[in-house]
């Protein structure tokens, strides 16, 4: 997929980033860090999905 839709929300000093297409969540102390963690999680998910 070329793009994903994400919801960003700050909670208790952290940013929670939720991908709407697959339900994967990233968390970071900044928006950028949270988005980076979400990208890593999506890549890991895709690797596992393609391996099965």
C-alpha positions in Angstrom: 0.0 0.0 0.0 1.3 3.4 -0.9 -0.3 5.4 2.0 -2.0 4.8 5.3 -4.4 6.9 7.4 -3.3 7.6 10.9 -4.9 9.2 14.0 -2.4 11.1 16.3 -3.3 11.7 19.9 -1.3 12.9 22.8 -1.9 11.0 26.1 0.0 11.3 29.4 3.0 12.9 27.7 3.3 10.4 24.9 1.9 10.4 21.3 -0.2 7.5 20.3 -0.4 6.9 16.5 -3.1 4.5 15.2 -3.2 3.2 11.7 -6.8 2.9 10.6 -6.2 0.4 7.8 -4.7 -2.3 9.9 -5.1 -1.3 13.6 -1.4 -1.2 14.3 -0.3 1.4 16.9 3.0 3.3 17.4 4.0 5.3 20.5 6.6 7.9 21.1 7.5 10.9 23.1 7.1 13.2 20.0 4.9 13.0 17.0 7.8 12.2 14.8 9.1 9.4 17.1 5.6 7.9 17.3 5.2 7.9 13.5 8.7 6.4 13.1 7.7 3.6 15.5 4.4 3.1 13.6 6.3 2.7 10.3 8.6 0.1 11.9 5.6 -1.8 13.2 3.9 -1.8 9.8 7.1 -3.0 8.1 7.4 -5.8 10.6 3.8 -6.7 10.1 4.2 -6.8 6.3 7.3 -9.0 6.6 5.5 -11.5 8.8 2.4 -11.4 6.6 4.4 -12.0 3.4 6.3 -14.8 5.0 3.1 -16.8 5.8 
